[in-house]
């Protein structure tokens, strides 16, 4: 399952359940729709509720990394459980995307500003 | 370790259609069957990941998402040695070595990372692959289960 929220130029994705070839397709469609509509500068993918992940998860991260790079944005892999970290390290994902166990400060507060407003007023920083 | 007893202590065989919905079922079936060995969480997740890669390969590459059957056999030998065989009668491969090369994938457009065999080889002690074009592919995964007592 995929829960998405874009606030202040940051798209936060909460994935849950098993991430395999079967579920990756649906997750990919959901995330890409949000990215192409909202053009975030940062994509935070939260893995804390992912119960299983194989190399399909690596494909999912790599694909979103490419997409975000094209838009000049970054990908953050947040809160992966130990069994997922093992697969991430094996694939060398930590060399492409930032891995973090702490998401505080990465996702702007929902009540602060609308992301449309911030896109108009924030100058390009990268 | 090198002398594997010929007769398994316990075994099971499953056959299921090559549907992506069954990738999860295959993992759950393996972990259910192996629960009698009382594996620790880390080795169970290693085994499930390796099985998932092999079954996904059979569905995605063996049958190219067309219909067919995947056979999975799990055998338990003495000293908690396990042997998992995953077999398809799909298109097979002419070059097994190339398929096993890290990051090689025949379907980059599907966002396959090309890490299936690398994961199987890392998470299992022994991986054997037999394949013949138009006949199919058999993957045999082997390792020992230590169980919770040695965690």
Interface residues (C-beta under 8 A of the other chain):
Chain A: X18 X20 X21 X22 X24 X28 X52 X53 X54 X55 X56 X58 X59 X60 X62 X63 X82 X83 X86 X87 X90 X91
Chain B: X20 X21 X23 X24 X27 X41 X42 X45 X46 X48 X49 X52 X53 X56 X59 X60 X110 X111 X112 X113 X114 X115 X116 X118 X119 X122
